[in-house]
Amino acid sequence: MSAEDLEKYETDMELSLYKEYRDIVGQFTYVVETERRFYLANAVDVAVRNGDGEVYFEVRMSDAWVWDMYRPARFVKQVRVITFKDVNVEELEKPDLRLEDGPFNG
């Protein structure tokens, strides 16, 4: 496999992953970013820990999806991440269900 073939493969995988993300993001409540991964989750708990004089974060997520193109199963029931780096947790905006004008809703 040439370097060009590998680059095309990775580009195709990244595009496929983005399309999957776009299709499922509405099913989740939170976006969680760590230094290594990007997650979507429906429950998140971040605890600040102190061990041997160093502060770190323990992040627990449930009902999650992992942005990782090399992972065959991206949906996971429980995730636990330990990190010494920043953790960013954002709540996704849930747009209200809107029914467009149509034959059944006047």
Secondary structure in CASP SS format (residue, H / E / C, confidence):
PFRMAT SS
TARGET T0000
AUTHOR 0000-0000-0000
METHOD secondary structure of the structure
MODEL  1
M C 1.00
S C 1.00
A H 1.00
E H 1.00
D H 1.00
L H 1.00
E H 1.00
K H 1.00
Y H 1.00
E H 1.00
T H 1.00
D H 1.00
M H 1.00
E H 1.00
L H 1.00
S H 1.00
L H 1.00
Y H 1.00
K H 1.00
E H 1.00
Y H 1.00
R H 1.00
D H 1.00
I H 1.00
V H 1.00
G H 1.00
Q H 1.00
F C 1.00
T C 1.00
Y E 1.00
V E 1.00
V E 1.00
E E 1.00
T C 1.00
E C 1.00
R C 1.00
R C 1.00
F E 1.00
Y E 1.00
L E 1.00
A E 1.00
N E 1.00
A E 1.00
V E 1.00
D E 1.00
V E 1.00
A E 1.00
V E 1.00
R E 1.00
N E 1.00
G E 1.00
D C 1.00
G C 1.00
E E 1.00
V E 1.00
Y E 1.00
F E 1.00
E E 1.00
V E 1.00
R E 1.00
M E 1.00
S E 1.00
D E 1.00
A E 1.00
W E 1.00
V E 1.00
W C 1.00
D C 1.00
M C 1.00
Y C 1.00
R C 1.00
P C 1.00
A C 1.00
R C 1.00
F E 1.00
V E 1.00
K E 1.00
Q E 1.00
V E 1.00
R E 1.00
V E 1.00
I E 1.00
T E 1.00
F C 1.00
K C 1.00
D C 1.00
V C 1.00
N E 1.00
V E 1.00
E E 1.00
E E 1.00
L C 1.00
E C 1.00
K C 1.00
P C 1.00
D C 1.00
L C 1.00
R C 1.00
L C 1.00
E C 1.00
D C 1.00
G C 1.00
P C 1.00
F C 1.00
N C 1.00
G C 1.00
END
